[in-house]
Amino acid sequence: MEQFYTWSELVTYGGATMAVLIITEFTKDLPGIRRLPTRLWAYLVALTLLVLATVFTGGPVRAEDVLLCLINGVIVAMAAVGTFHAVQESADE
């Protein structure tokens, strides 16, 4: 990776998944957040990231865009949490 993230990269599946994984793992033990289940926190991070990326890359956000962000947020959060668990399990072996 030669550059930092751009908003257009954060609206892609791979870019959003990696960013959610990093942000979730970095912040999940902060006071107040540690009370939330990690999957829920990952979903909230994914949803926020996807909505912001949609706003910053396409202008006004319509209701159908938010609905897609709600659905895609689940997919991205599940992929991010699953990736972390897969890496953690292989490190434990």
C-alpha positions as CSV (number, residue, x, y, z in Angstrom):
1,M,0.0,0.0,0.0
2,E,1.6,3.2,-1.2
3,Q,-0.9,5.6,0.3
4,F,-3.4,6.0,3.0
5,Y,-7.1,5.2,2.6
6,T,-9.3,7.4,0.4
7,W,-13.0,7.7,0.7
8,S,-13.5,5.9,-2.6
9,E,-11.5,2.9,-1.3
10,L,-13.6,2.8,1.9
11,V,-16.8,2.2,-0.1
12,T,-15.3,-1.0,-1.5
13,Y,-15.8,-4.3,0.3
14,G,-12.1,-5.0,0.9
15,G,-11.3,-1.4,2.0
16,A,-14.3,-1.2,4.3
17,T,-13.6,-4.6,5.8
18,M,-9.9,-3.9,6.6
19,A,-10.7,-0.4,8.0
20,V,-13.4,-1.9,10.3
21,L,-11.1,-4.6,11.4
22,I,-8.4,-2.1,12.4
23,I,-10.7,0.4,14.0
24,T,-12.6,-2.2,15.9
25,E,-9.5,-3.9,17.3
26,F,-7.9,-0.6,18.2
27,T,-11.0,0.8,20.0
28,K,-12.9,-2.2,21.4
29,D,-11.2,-1.9,24.9
30,L,-11.9,1.8,25.4
31,P,-14.1,2.7,28.4
32,G,-17.7,2.6,27.4
33,I,-17.1,0.6,24.3
34,R,-15.8,-2.5,26.0
35,R,-19.3,-3.1,27.4
36,L,-20.6,-3.6,23.9
37,P,-20.2,-7.0,22.2
38,T,-17.4,-6.8,19.7
39,R,-19.7,-7.8,16.8
40,L,-22.1,-5.0,17.6
41,W,-19.2,-2.5,17.9
42,A,-17.9,-3.7,14.5
43,Y,-21.3,-3.2,13.0
44,L,-21.6,0.3,14.3
45,V,-18.1,1.1,13.0
46,A,-19.0,-0.4,9.6
47,L,-22.3,1.5,9.4
48,T,-20.7,4.8,10.3
49,L,-17.8,4.3,7.9
50,L,-20.1,3.2,5.0
51,V,-22.5,6.1,5.5
52,L,-19.6,8.7,5.7
53,A,-17.9,7.2,2.7
54,T,-21.1,7.3,0.8
55,V,-21.6,11.0,1.7
56,F,-18.1,12.0,0.8
57,T,-18.0,10.2,-2.5
58,G,-21.5,10.7,-3.9
59,G,-23.1,13.8,-2.3
60,P,-26.5,13.7,-0.7
61,V,-27.5,10.3,0.8
62,R,-30.9,9.0,-0.1
63,A,-33.0,6.6,1.9
64,E,-32.1,3.7,-0.3
65,D,-28.4,4.4,0.2
66,V,-28.9,4.2,4.0
67,L,-30.8,1.0,3.6
68,L,-27.9,-0.5,1.6
69,C,-25.4,0.8,4.2
70,L,-27.4,-1.0,6.9
71,I,-27.2,-4.3,5.0
72,N,-23.7,-3.9,3.8
73,G,-22.6,-2.9,7.3
74,V,-23.6,-6.4,8.5
75,I,-21.6,-8.1,5.7
76,V,-18.5,-5.9,6.4
77,A,-18.7,-6.3,10.2
78,M,-19.1,-10.1,9.9
79,A,-16.1,-10.3,7.5
80,A,-13.9,-8.1,9.7
81,V,-14.7,-10.1,12.9
82,G,-14.3,-13.4,11.1
83,T,-10.9,-12.3,9.7
84,F,-9.7,-11.4,13.1
85,H,-10.8,-14.7,14.6
86,A,-9.2,-16.6,11.7
87,V,-5.9,-14.8,12.3
88,Q,-6.1,-15.2,16.0
89,E,-6.8,-19.0,15.8
90,S,-3.8,-19.5,13.4
91,A,-1.6,-17.5,15.7
92,D,-2.6,-19.8,18.6
93,E,-1.6,-22.9,16.8
